[in-house]
């Protein structure tokens, strides 16, 4: 176990502590709260749409890298923004 921890830059005592915590949880299922699902709402990224003079329509996430988008527009033959 010491070699494993050294190879991954882990503190050996922390590793054993967490291993014991996990073992305790595995041994006492009745002490754990019942598992349940919670509702999750997925919110899509904001999309920007641009119609290029060539007729191509781009739809990219708002968080897209501006430099990459400029290269893409240039590659598609439209003047860059």
PyMOL Python script that loads the backbone (N, CA, C, O; Angstrom):
from pymol import cmd

cmd.read_pdbstr("""\
ATOM      1  N   UNK A   1       0.825  -1.184   0.000  1.00  0.00           N
ATOM      2  CA  UNK A   1       0.000   0.000   0.000  1.00  0.00           C
ATOM      3  C   UNK A   1       0.874   1.255   0.000  1.00  0.00           C
ATOM      4  O   UNK A   1       0.526   2.263  -0.614  1.00  0.00           O
ATOM      5  N   UNK A   2       2.000   1.184   0.687  1.00  0.00           N
ATOM      6  CA  UNK A   2       2.897   2.343   0.744  1.00  0.00           C
ATOM      7  C   UNK A   2       3.417   2.688  -0.653  1.00  0.00           C
ATOM      8  O   UNK A   2       3.478   3.863  -1.016  1.00  0.00           O
ATOM      9  N   UNK A   3       3.788   1.688  -1.428  1.00  0.00           N
ATOM     10  CA  UNK A   3       4.289   1.930  -2.783  1.00  0.00           C
ATOM     11  C   UNK A   3       3.189   2.526  -3.665  1.00  0.00           C
ATOM     12  O   UNK A   3       3.447   3.425  -4.465  1.00  0.00           O
ATOM     13  N   UNK A   4       1.972   2.024  -3.516  1.00  0.00           N
ATOM     14  CA  UNK A   4       0.834   2.558  -4.267  1.00  0.00           C
ATOM     15  C   UNK A   4       0.659   4.045  -3.956  1.00  0.00           C
ATOM     16  O   UNK A   4       0.530   4.862  -4.868  1.00  0.00           O
ATOM     17  N   UNK A   5       0.655   4.388  -2.682  1.00  0.00           N
ATOM     18  CA  UNK A   5       0.466   5.787  -2.280  1.00  0.00           C
ATOM     19  C   UNK A   5       1.613   6.664  -2.767  1.00  0.00           C
ATOM     20  O   UNK A   5       1.382   7.780  -3.231  1.00  0.00           O
ATOM     21  N   UNK A   6       2.843   6.173  -2.667  1.00  0.00           N
ATOM     22  CA  UNK A   6       4.002   6.940  -3.133  1.00  0.00           C
ATOM     23  C   UNK A   6       3.911   7.216  -4.634  1.00  0.00           C
ATOM     24  O   UNK A   6       4.207   8.321  -5.091  1.00  0.00           O
ATOM     25  N   UNK A   7       3.501   6.206  -5.389  1.00  0.00           N
ATOM     26  CA  UNK A   7       3.443   6.365  -6.849  1.00  0.00           C
ATOM     27  C   UNK A   7       2.376   7.371  -7.275  1.00  0.00           C
ATOM     28  O   UNK A   7       2.417   7.894  -8.389  1.00  0.00           O
ATOM     29  N   UNK A   8       1.430   7.636  -6.391  1.00  0.00           N
ATOM     30  CA  UNK A   8       0.348   8.574  -6.721  1.00  0.00           C
ATOM     31  C   UNK A   8       0.375   9.827  -5.850  1.00  0.00           C
ATOM     32  O   UNK A   8      -0.576  10.607  -5.821  1.00  0.00           O
ATOM     33  N   UNK A   9       1.491   9.998  -5.142  1.00  0.00           N
ATOM     34  CA  UNK A   9       1.682  11.175  -4.288  1.00  0.00           C
ATOM     35  C   UNK A   9       0.560  11.342  -3.270  1.00  0.00           C
ATOM     36  O   UNK A   9       0.083  12.451  -3.029  1.00  0.00           O
ATOM     37  N   UNK A  10       0.145  10.219  -2.674  1.00  0.00           N
ATOM     38  CA  UNK A  10      -0.903  10.232  -1.657  1.00  0.00           C
ATOM     39  C   UNK A  10      -0.291  10.071  -0.281  1.00  0.00           C
ATOM     40  O   UNK A  10       0.718   9.385  -0.115  1.00  0.00           O
ATOM     41  N   UNK A  11      -0.902  10.701   0.702  1.00  0.00           N
ATOM     42  CA  UNK A  11      -0.500  10.529   2.088  1.00  0.00           C
ATOM     43  C   UNK A  11      -1.041   9.185   2.563  1.00  0.00           C
ATOM     44  O   UNK A  11      -2.246   8.940   2.493  1.00  0.00           O
ATOM     45  N   UNK A  12      -0.147   8.305   3.049  1.00  0.00           N
ATOM     46  CA  UNK A  12      -0.551   6.950   3.430  1.00  0.00           C
ATOM     47  C   UNK A  12      -1.598   6.952   4.533  1.00  0.00           C
ATOM     48  O   UNK A  12      -2.558   6.185   4.470  1.00  0.00           O
ATOM     49  N   UNK A  13      -1.430   7.805   5.549  1.00  0.00           N
ATOM     50  CA  UNK A  13      -2.403   7.819   6.644  1.00  0.00           C
ATOM     51  C   UNK A  13      -3.776   8.282   6.160  1.00  0.00           C
ATOM     52  O   UNK A  13      -4.797   7.777   6.627  1.00  0.00           O
ATOM     53  N   UNK A  14      -3.813   9.231   5.234  1.00  0.00           N
ATOM     54  CA  UNK A  14      -5.105   9.665   4.677  1.00  0.00           C
ATOM     55  C   UNK A  14      -5.757   8.547   3.884  1.00  0.00           C
ATOM     56  O   UNK A  14      -6.971   8.356   3.946  1.00  0.00           O
ATOM     57  N   UNK A  15      -4.939   7.803   3.132  1.00  0.00           N
ATOM     58  CA  UNK A  15      -5.468   6.694   2.363  1.00  0.00           C
ATOM     59  C   UNK A  15      -6.138   5.675   3.284  1.00  0.00           C
ATOM     60  O   UNK A  15      -7.268   5.251   3.039  1.00  0.00           O
ATOM     61  N   UNK A  16      -5.424   5.284   4.354  1.00  0.00           N
ATOM     62  CA  UNK A  16      -5.992   4.303   5.288  1.00  0.00           C
ATOM     63  C   UNK A  16      -7.227   4.845   5.989  1.00  0.00           C
ATOM     64  O   UNK A  16      -8.176   4.100   6.229  1.00  0.00           O
ATOM     65  N   UNK A  17      -7.230   6.125   6.320  1.00  0.00           N
ATOM     66  CA  UNK A  17      -8.397   6.729   6.977  1.00  0.00           C
ATOM     67  C   UNK A  17      -9.624   6.635   6.069  1.00  0.00           C
ATOM     68  O   UNK A  17     -10.696   6.218   6.509  1.00  0.00           O
ATOM     69  N   UNK A  18      -9.466   7.022   4.809  1.00  0.00           N
ATOM     70  CA  UNK A  18     -10.602   6.976   3.883  1.00  0.00           C
ATOM     71  C   UNK A  18     -11.010   5.541   3.563  1.00  0.00           C
ATOM     72  O   UNK A  18     -12.190   5.258   3.358  1.00  0.00           O
ATOM     73  N   UNK A  19     -10.044   4.649   3.520  1.00  0.00           N
ATOM     74  CA  UNK A  19     -10.388   3.244   3.288  1.00  0.00           C
ATOM     75  C   UNK A  19     -11.243   2.727   4.437  1.00  0.00           C
ATOM     76  O   UNK A  19     -12.222   2.017   4.206  1.00  0.00           O
ATOM     77  N   UNK A  20     -10.886   3.074   5.679  1.00  0.00           N
ATOM     78  CA  UNK A  20     -11.677   2.659   6.841  1.00  0.00           C
ATOM     79  C   UNK A  20     -13.077   3.266   6.818  1.00  0.00           C
ATOM     80  O   UNK A  20     -14.051   2.597   7.165  1.00  0.00           O
ATOM     81  N   UNK A  21     -13.181   4.520   6.414  1.00  0.00           N
ATOM     82  CA  UNK A  21     -14.501   5.159   6.330  1.00  0.00           C
ATOM     83  C   UNK A  21     -15.366   4.421   5.315  1.00  0.00           C
ATOM     84  O   UNK A  21     -16.538   4.147   5.573  1.00  0.00           O
ATOM     85  N   UNK A  22     -14.790   4.102   4.170  1.00  0.00           N
ATOM     86  CA  UNK A  22     -15.548   3.379   3.143  1.00  0.00           C
ATOM     87  C   UNK A  22     -15.925   1.975   3.618  1.00  0.00           C
ATOM     88  O   UNK A  22     -17.040   1.515   3.371  1.00  0.00           O
ATOM     89  N   UNK A  23     -15.009   1.302   4.293  1.00  0.00           N
ATOM     90  CA  UNK A  23     -15.311  -0.027   4.832  1.00  0.00           C
ATOM     91  C   UNK A  23     -16.453   0.034   5.838  1.00  0.00           C
ATOM     92  O   UNK A  23     -17.335  -0.824   5.834  1.00  0.00           O
ATOM     93  N   UNK A  24     -16.435   1.055   6.705  1.00  0.00           N
ATOM     94  CA  UNK A  24     -17.508   1.206   7.694  1.00  0.00           C
ATOM     95  C   UNK A  24     -18.852   1.419   7.016  1.00  0.00           C
ATOM     96  O   UNK A  24     -19.863   0.864   7.446  1.00  0.00           O
ATOM     97  N   UNK A  25     -18.865   2.206   5.979  1.00  0.00           N
ATOM     98  CA  UNK A  25     -20.122   2.438   5.258  1.00  0.00           C
ATOM     99  C   UNK A  25     -20.633   1.162   4.612  1.00  0.00           C
ATOM    100  O   UNK A  25     -21.839   0.917   4.579  1.00  0.00           O
ATOM    101  N   UNK A  26     -19.719   0.352   4.099  1.00  0.00           N
ATOM    102  CA  UNK A  26     -20.114  -0.907   3.469  1.00  0.00           C
ATOM    103  C   UNK A  26     -20.658  -1.902   4.484  1.00  0.00           C
ATOM    104  O   UNK A  26     -21.523  -2.710   4.146  1.00  0.00           O
ATOM    105  N   UNK A  27     -20.171  -1.862   5.723  1.00  0.00           N
ATOM    106  CA  UNK A  27     -20.586  -2.834   6.738  1.00  0.00           C
ATOM    107  C   UNK A  27     -21.904  -2.472   7.408  1.00  0.00           C
ATOM    108  O   UNK A  27     -22.555  -3.351   7.971  1.00  0.00           O
ATOM    109  N   UNK A  28     -22.318  -1.216   7.369  1.00  0.00           N
ATOM    110  CA  UNK A  28     -23.521  -0.814   8.094  1.00  0.00           C
ATOM    111  C   UNK A  28     -24.540  -0.159   7.161  1.00  0.00           C
ATOM    112  O   UNK A  28     -24.780   1.045   7.255  1.00  0.00           O
ATOM    113  N   UNK A  29     -25.137  -0.938   6.269  1.00  0.00           N
ATOM    114  CA  UNK A  29     -26.096  -0.333   5.337  1.00  0.00           C
ATOM    115  C   UNK A  29     -27.340   0.218   6.028  1.00  0.00           C
ATOM    116  O   UNK A  29     -27.968   1.146   5.518  1.00  0.00           O
ATOM    117  N   UNK A  30     -27.704  -0.344   7.184  1.00  0.00           N
ATOM    118  CA  UNK A  30     -28.908   0.147   7.871  1.00  0.00           C
ATOM    119  C   UNK A  30     -28.714   1.529   8.471  1.00  0.00           C
ATOM    120  O   UNK A  30     -29.697   2.212   8.758  1.00  0.00           O
ATOM    121  N   UNK A  31     -27.468   1.961   8.668  1.00  0.00           N
ATOM    122  CA  UNK A  31     -27.234   3.279   9.263  1.00  0.00           C
ATOM    123  C   UNK A  31     -27.217   4.389   8.212  1.00  0.00           C
ATOM    124  O   UNK A  31     -27.232   5.572   8.551  1.00  0.00           O
ATOM    125  N   UNK A  32     -27.187   4.005   6.948  1.00  0.00           N
ATOM    126  CA  UNK A  32     -27.173   5.006   5.887  1.00  0.00           C
ATOM    127  C   UNK A  32     -28.579   5.469   5.570  1.00  0.00           C
ATOM    128  O   UNK A  32     -29.545   4.721   5.722  1.00  0.00           O
ATOM    129  N   UNK A  33     -28.681   6.695   5.133  1.00  0.00           N
ATOM    130  CA  UNK A  33     -29.977   7.224   4.702  1.00  0.00           C
ATOM    131  C   UNK A  33     -30.394   6.503   3.427  1.00  0.00           C
ATOM    132  O   UNK A  33     -29.540   6.151   2.614  1.00  0.00           O
ATOM    133  N   UNK A  34     -31.671   6.279   3.241  1.00  0.00           N
ATOM    134  CA  UNK A  34     -32.107   5.611   2.012  1.00  0.00           C
ATOM    135  C   UNK A  34     -31.740   6.457   0.798  1.00  0.00           C
ATOM    136  O   UNK A  34     -31.840   7.683   0.818  1.00  0.00           O
ATOM    137  N   UNK A  35     -31.321   5.781  -0.242  1.00  0.00           N
ATOM    138  CA  UNK A  35     -30.956   6.493  -1.452  1.00  0.00           C
ATOM    139  C   UNK A  35     -32.222   6.861  -2.215  1.00  0.00           C
ATOM    140  O   UNK A  35     -33.187   6.099  -2.265  1.00  0.00           O
ATOM    141  N   UNK A  36     -32.188   8.033  -2.797  1.00  0.00           N
ATOM    142  CA  UNK A  36     -33.333   8.459  -3.593  1.00  0.00           C
ATOM    143  C   UNK A  36     -32.831   9.308  -4.756  1.00  0.00           C
ATOM    144  O   UNK A  36     -31.705   9.805  -4.744  1.00  0.00           O
ATOM    145  N   UNK A  37     -33.668   9.457  -5.731  1.00  0.00           N
ATOM    146  CA  UNK A  37     -33.340  10.292  -6.866  1.00  0.00           C
ATOM    147  C   UNK A  37     -33.889  11.684  -6.621  1.00  0.00           C
ATOM    148  O   UNK A  37     -34.929  11.847  -5.983  1.00  0.00           O
ATOM    149  N   UNK A  38     -33.199  12.667  -7.119  1.00  0.00           N
ATOM    150  CA  UNK A  38     -33.676  14.040  -7.024  1.00  0.00           C
ATOM    151  C   UNK A  38     -33.859  14.565  -8.442  1.00  0.00           C
ATOM    152  O   UNK A  38     -33.114  14.182  -9.343  1.00  0.00           O
ATOM    153  N   UNK A  39     -34.831  15.426  -8.647  1.00  0.00           N
ATOM    154  CA  UNK A  39     -35.037  15.948  -9.996  1.00  0.00           C
ATOM    155  C   UNK A  39     -33.876  16.854 -10.417  1.00  0.00           C
ATOM    156  O   UNK A  39     -33.363  17.637  -9.619  1.00  0.00           O
ATOM    157  N   UNK A  40     -33.480  16.732 -11.666  1.00  0.00           N
ATOM    158  CA  UNK A  40     -32.412  17.549 -12.225  1.00  0.00           C
ATOM    159  C   UNK A  40     -32.930  18.170 -13.508  1.00  0.00           C
ATOM    160  O   UNK A  40     -33.528  17.493 -14.344  1.00  0.00           O
ATOM    161  N   UNK A  41     -32.698  19.453 -13.651  1.00  0.00           N
ATOM    162  CA  UNK A  41     -33.110  20.148 -14.877  1.00  0.00           C
ATOM    163  C   UNK A  41     -31.848  20.491 -15.660  1.00  0.00           C
ATOM    164  O   UNK A  41     -30.981  21.211 -15.165  1.00  0.00           O
ATOM    165  N   UNK A  42     -31.750  19.984 -16.862  1.00  0.00           N
ATOM    166  CA  UNK A  42     -30.593  20.241 -17.707  1.00  0.00           C
ATOM    167  C   UNK A  42     -30.858  21.504 -18.502  1.00  0.00           C
ATOM    168  O   UNK A  42     -31.866  21.618 -19.200  1.00  0.00           O
ATOM    169  N   UNK A  43     -29.942  22.448 -18.387  1.00  0.00           N
ATOM    170  CA  UNK A  43     -30.080  23.711 -19.098  1.00  0.00           C
ATOM    171  C   UNK A  43     -29.026  23.736 -20.203  1.00  0.00           C
ATOM    172  O   UNK A  43     -27.829  23.706 -19.918  1.00  0.00           O
ATOM    173  N   UNK A  44     -29.462  23.790 -21.459  1.00  0.00           N
ATOM    174  CA  UNK A  44     -28.491  23.793 -22.556  1.00  0.00           C
ATOM    175  C   UNK A  44     -27.693  25.092 -22.592  1.00  0.00           C
ATOM    176  O   UNK A  44     -28.128  26.128 -22.088  1.00  0.00           O
ATOM    177  N   UNK A  45     -26.513  25.006 -23.202  1.00  0.00           N
ATOM    178  CA  UNK A  45     -25.705  26.210 -23.392  1.00  0.00           C
ATOM    179  C   UNK A  45     -26.449  27.195 -24.274  1.00  0.00           C
ATOM    180  O   UNK A  45     -27.239  26.810 -25.136  1.00  0.00           O
ATOM    181  N   UNK A  46     -26.184  28.475 -24.043  1.00  0.00           N
ATOM    182  CA  UNK A  46     -26.748  29.508 -24.906  1.00  0.00           C
ATOM    183  C   UNK A  46     -26.081  29.402 -26.272  1.00  0.00           C
ATOM    184  O   UNK A  46     -24.857  29.326 -26.378  1.00  0.00           O
ATOM    185  N   UNK A  47     -26.897  29.399 -27.300  1.00  0.00           N
ATOM    186  CA  UNK A  47     -26.402  29.228 -28.668  1.00  0.00           C
ATOM    187  C   UNK A  47     -26.489  30.561 -29.417  1.00  0.00           C
ATOM    188  O   UNK A  47     -27.475  31.290 -29.307  1.00  0.00           O
ATOM    189  N   UNK A  48     -25.446  30.858 -30.173  1.00  0.00           N
ATOM    190  CA  UNK A  48     -25.423  32.038 -31.037  1.00  0.00           C
ATOM    191  C   UNK A  48     -25.554  31.539 -32.469  1.00  0.00           C
ATOM    192  O   UNK A  48     -24.850  30.616 -32.881  1.00  0.00           O
ATOM    193  N   UNK A  49     -26.449  32.148 -33.216  1.00  0.00           N
ATOM    194  CA  UNK A  49     -26.639  31.786 -34.626  1.00  0.00           C
ATOM    195  C   UNK A  49     -26.159  32.933 -35.494  1.00  0.00           C
ATOM    196  O   UNK A  49     -26.428  34.100 -35.210  1.00  0.00           O
ATOM    197  N   UNK A  50     -25.442  32.584 -36.563  1.00  0.00           N
ATOM    198  CA  UNK A  50     -24.954  33.593 -37.504  1.00  0.00           C
ATOM    199  C   UNK A  50     -25.135  33.065 -38.920  1.00  0.00           C
ATOM    200  O   UNK A  50     -24.699  31.960 -39.241  1.00  0.00           O
ATOM    201  N   UNK A  51     -25.779  33.860 -39.760  1.00  0.00           N
ATOM    202  CA  UNK A  51     -25.935  33.514 -41.174  1.00  0.00           C
ATOM    203  C   UNK A  51     -24.830  34.208 -41.947  1.00  0.00           C
ATOM    204  O   UNK A  51     -24.780  35.437 -42.003  1.00  0.00           O
ATOM    205  N   UNK A  52     -23.945  33.421 -42.544  1.00  0.00           N
ATOM    206  CA  UNK A  52     -22.817  33.975 -43.301  1.00  0.00           C
ATOM    207  C   UNK A  52     -23.269  34.361 -44.703  1.00  0.00           C
ATOM    208  O   UNK A  52     -24.250  33.817 -45.210  1.00  0.00           O
ATOM    209  N   UNK A  53     -22.562  35.293 -45.333  1.00  0.00           N
ATOM    210  CA  UNK A  53     -22.912  35.704 -46.701  1.00  0.00           C
ATOM    211  C   UNK A  53     -22.901  34.544 -47.692  1.00  0.00           C
ATOM    212  O   UNK A  53     -23.551  34.618 -48.735  1.00  0.00           O
ATOM    213  N   UNK A  54     -22.181  33.494 -47.384  1.00  0.00           N
ATOM    214  CA  UNK A  54     -22.123  32.331 -48.278  1.00  0.00           C
ATOM    215  C   UNK A  54     -23.360  31.459 -48.166  1.00  0.00           C
ATOM    216  O   UNK A  54     -23.508  30.493 -48.914  1.00  0.00           O
ATOM    217  N   UNK A  55     -24.260  31.794 -47.230  1.00  0.00           N
ATOM    218  CA  UNK A  55     -25.465  31.002 -47.029  1.00  0.00           C
ATOM    219  C   UNK A  55     -25.334  29.974 -45.913  1.00  0.00           C
ATOM    220  O   UNK A  55     -26.312  29.318 -45.553  1.00  0.00           O
ATOM    221  N   UNK A  56     -24.149  29.835 -45.373  1.00  0.00           N
ATOM    222  CA  UNK A  56     -23.928  28.889 -44.276  1.00  0.00           C
ATOM    223  C   UNK A  56     -24.467  29.491 -42.989  1.00  0.00           C
ATOM    224  O   UNK A  56     -24.265  30.673 -42.713  1.00  0.00           O
ATOM    225  N   UNK A  57     -25.152  28.673 -42.209  1.00  0.00           N
ATOM    226  CA  UNK A  57     -25.645  29.112 -40.914  1.00  0.00           C
ATOM    227  C   UNK A  57     -24.812  28.437 -39.830  1.00  0.00           C
ATOM    228  O   UNK A  57     -24.748  27.209 -39.759  1.00  0.00           O
ATOM    229  N   UNK A  58     -24.174  29.247 -38.985  1.00  0.00           N
ATOM    230  CA  UNK A  58     -23.394  28.726 -37.866  1.00  0.00           C
ATOM    231  C   UNK A  58     -24.229  28.783 -36.597  1.00  0.00           C
ATOM    232  O   UNK A  58     -24.904  29.776 -36.326  1.00  0.00           O
ATOM    233  N   UNK A  59     -24.175  27.732 -35.842  1.00  0.00           N
ATOM    234  CA  UNK A  59     -24.817  27.695 -34.517  1.00  0.00           C
ATOM    235  C   UNK A  59     -23.757  27.191 -33.555  1.00  0.00           C
ATOM    236  O   UNK A  59     -23.390  26.016 -33.589  1.00  0.00           O
ATOM    237  N   UNK A  60     -23.264  28.075 -32.698  1.00  0.00           N
ATOM    238  CA  UNK A  60     -22.179  27.726 -31.779  1.00  0.00           C
ATOM    239  C   UNK A  60     -22.540  28.160 -30.363  1.00  0.00           C
ATOM    240  O   UNK A  60     -23.303  29.108 -30.177  1.00  0.00           O
ATOM    241  N   UNK A  61     -21.993  27.469 -29.369  1.00  0.00           N
ATOM    242  CA  UNK A  61     -22.226  27.887 -27.981  1.00  0.00           C
ATOM    243  C   UNK A  61     -21.636  29.276 -27.734  1.00  0.00           C
ATOM    244  O   UNK A  61     -20.596  29.619 -28.296  1.00  0.00           O
ATOM    245  N   UNK A  62     -22.284  30.054 -26.912  1.00  0.00           N
ATOM    246  CA  UNK A  62     -21.819  31.392 -26.584  1.00  0.00           C
ATOM    247  C   UNK A  62     -20.413  31.351 -25.994  1.00  0.00           C
ATOM    248  O   UNK A  62     -19.644  32.298 -26.161  1.00  0.00           O
ATOM    249  N   UNK A  63     -20.073  30.268 -25.310  1.00  0.00           N
ATOM    250  CA  UNK A  63     -18.770  30.145 -24.665  1.00  0.00           C
ATOM    251  C   UNK A  63     -17.675  29.688 -25.624  1.00  0.00           C
ATOM    252  O   UNK A  63     -16.547  29.460 -25.187  1.00  0.00           O
ATOM    253  N   UNK A  64     -17.968  29.548 -26.907  1.00  0.00           N
ATOM    254  CA  UNK A  64     -16.978  29.086 -27.882  1.00  0.00           C
ATOM    255  C   UNK A  64     -15.813  30.068 -27.954  1.00  0.00           C
ATOM    256  O   UNK A  64     -15.983  31.270 -27.751  1.00  0.00           O
ATOM    257  N   UNK A  65     -14.641  29.539 -28.243  1.00  0.00           N
ATOM    258  CA  UNK A  65     -13.435  30.344 -28.347  1.00  0.00           C
ATOM    259  C   UNK A  65     -13.528  31.266 -29.568  1.00  0.00           C
ATOM    260  O   UNK A  65     -13.730  30.799 -30.689  1.00  0.00           O
ATOM    261  N   UNK A  66     -13.381  32.560 -29.348  1.00  0.00           N
ATOM    262  CA  UNK A  66     -13.537  33.540 -30.426  1.00  0.00           C
ATOM    263  C   UNK A  66     -12.495  33.341 -31.530  1.00  0.00           C
ATOM    264  O   UNK A  66     -12.814  33.485 -32.710  1.00  0.00           O
ATOM    265  N   UNK A  67     -11.271  33.015 -31.163  1.00  0.00           N
ATOM    266  CA  UNK A  67     -10.224  32.785 -32.151  1.00  0.00           C
ATOM    267  C   UNK A  67     -10.543  31.609 -33.056  1.00  0.00           C
ATOM    268  O   UNK A  67     -10.353  31.680 -34.270  1.00  0.00           O
ATOM    269  N   UNK A  68     -11.025  30.536 -32.466  1.00  0.00           N
ATOM    270  CA  UNK A  68     -11.402  29.367 -33.256  1.00  0.00           C
ATOM    271  C   UNK A  68     -12.576  29.685 -34.171  1.00  0.00           C
ATOM    272  O   UNK A  68     -12.617  29.234 -35.316  1.00  0.00           O
ATOM    273  N   UNK A  69     -13.529  30.460 -33.668  1.00  0.00           N
ATOM    274  CA  UNK A  69     -14.680  30.828 -34.494  1.00  0.00           C
ATOM    275  C   UNK A  69     -14.244  31.706 -35.662  1.00  0.00           C
ATOM    276  O   UNK A  69     -14.759  31.550 -36.769  1.00  0.00           O
ATOM    277  N   UNK A  70     -13.300  32.631 -35.438  1.00  0.00           N
ATOM    278  CA  UNK A  70     -12.814  33.480 -36.526  1.00  0.00           C
ATOM    279  C   UNK A  70     -12.126  32.629 -37.589  1.00  0.00           C
ATOM    280  O   UNK A  70     -12.297  32.877 -38.783  1.00  0.00           O
ATOM    281  N   UNK A  71     -11.345  31.621 -37.167  1.00  0.00           N
ATOM    282  CA  UNK A  71     -10.692  30.734 -38.133  1.00  0.00           C
ATOM    283  C   UNK A  71     -11.724  29.918 -38.905  1.00  0.00           C
ATOM    284  O   UNK A  71     -11.565  29.682 -40.103  1.00  0.00           O
ATOM    285  N   UNK A  72     -12.782  29.488 -38.219  1.00  0.00           N
ATOM    286  CA  UNK A  72     -13.838  28.727 -38.883  1.00  0.00           C
ATOM    287  C   UNK A  72     -14.541  29.579 -39.931  1.00  0.00           C
ATOM    288  O   UNK A  72     -14.765  29.129 -41.054  1.00  0.00           O
ATOM    289  N   UNK A  73     -14.890  30.818 -39.562  1.00  0.00           N
ATOM    290  CA  UNK A  73     -15.557  31.725 -40.503  1.00  0.00           C
ATOM    291  C   UNK A  73     -14.650  31.966 -41.706  1.00  0.00           C
ATOM    292  O   UNK A  73     -15.107  31.972 -42.849  1.00  0.00           O
ATOM    293  N   UNK A  74     -13.368  32.164 -41.438  1.00  0.00           N
ATOM    294  CA  UNK A  74     -12.406  32.390 -42.539  1.00  0.00           C
ATOM    295  C   UNK A  74     -12.333  31.160 -43.442  1.00  0.00           C
ATOM    296  O   UNK A  74     -12.302  31.288 -44.666  1.00  0.00           O
ATOM    297  N   UNK A  75     -12.306  29.972 -42.842  1.00  0.00           N
ATOM    298  CA  UNK A  75     -12.224  28.737 -43.614  1.00  0.00           C
ATOM    299  C   UNK A  75     -13.473  28.521 -44.457  1.00  0.00           C
ATOM    300  O   UNK A  75     -13.409  27.894 -45.514  1.00  0.00           O
ATOM    301  N   UNK A  76     -14.600  29.033 -44.000  1.00  0.00           N
ATOM    302  CA  UNK A  76     -15.855  28.881 -44.751  1.00  0.00           C
ATOM    303  C   UNK A  76     -15.991  29.928 -45.837  1.00  0.00           C
ATOM    304  O   UNK A  76     -16.970  29.925 -46.583  1.00  0.00           O
ATOM    305  N   UNK A  77     -15.011  30.829 -45.936  1.00  0.00           N
ATOM    306  CA  UNK A  77     -14.996  31.789 -47.033  1.00  0.00           C
ATOM    307  C   UNK A  77     -15.743  33.062 -46.782  1.00  0.00           C
ATOM    308  O   UNK A  77     -16.023  33.795 -47.730  1.00  0.00           O
ATOM    309  N   UNK A  78     -16.083  33.366 -45.542  1.00  0.00           N
ATOM    310  CA  UNK A  78     -16.778  34.609 -45.230  1.00  0.00           C
ATOM    311  C   UNK A  78     -15.781  35.572 -44.609  1.00  0.00           C
ATOM    312  O   UNK A  78     -14.804  35.139 -43.998  1.00  0.00           O
ATOM    313  N   UNK A  79     -16.013  36.882 -44.756  1.00  0.00           N
ATOM    314  CA  UNK A  79     -15.126  37.829 -44.076  1.00  0.00           C
ATOM    315  C   UNK A  79     -15.228  37.648 -42.565  1.00  0.00           C
ATOM    316  O   UNK A  79     -16.320  37.440 -42.036  1.00  0.00           O
ATOM    317  N   UNK A  80     -14.086  37.726 -41.864  1.00  0.00           N
ATOM    318  CA  UNK A  80     -14.131  37.500 -40.421  1.00  0.00           C
ATOM    319  C   UNK A  80     -14.784  38.666 -39.711  1.00  0.00           C
ATOM    320  O   UNK A  80     -14.806  39.785 -40.223  1.00  0.00           O
ATOM    321  N   UNK A  81     -15.307  38.404 -38.545  1.00  0.00           N
ATOM    322  CA  UNK A  81     -16.035  39.407 -37.772  1.00  0.00           C
ATOM    323  C   UNK A  81     -15.085  40.397 -37.129  1.00  0.00           C
ATOM    324  O   UNK A  81     -15.525  41.315 -36.437  1.00  0.00           O
TER     325      UNK A  81
END
""", "prot")
cmd.dss("prot")
cmd.show_as("cartoon", "prot")
cmd.util.cbc("prot")
cmd.orient("prot")
